[in-house]
Amino acid sequence: MQNEWKNLWNKRSGELDRIDSGDFREIFLELKRSNGFDVVDELTYDALYGQYLETKQNLWPAENLWGGG
């Protein structure tokens, strides 16, 4: 069973037409999907993008960006 899962995982790929679309939302969702995330609808985009924004804020708080604090 484990070998079957590894074979399936190694066959995953991105849909290049979505990545080349120029639409940030489409690119973001396709990159997430090709990395193993379940991407199904607008709710998924909102949740994943919100997670990105929260992580970005936690890694680079505004006061550290400008030398304040």
Secondary structure, DSSP 8 states (H G I E B T S, - for coil): -HHHHHHHHHT----HHHHTT--HHHHHHHHHHHTT----SHHHHHHHHHHHHHHHHHHS-HHHHTT--
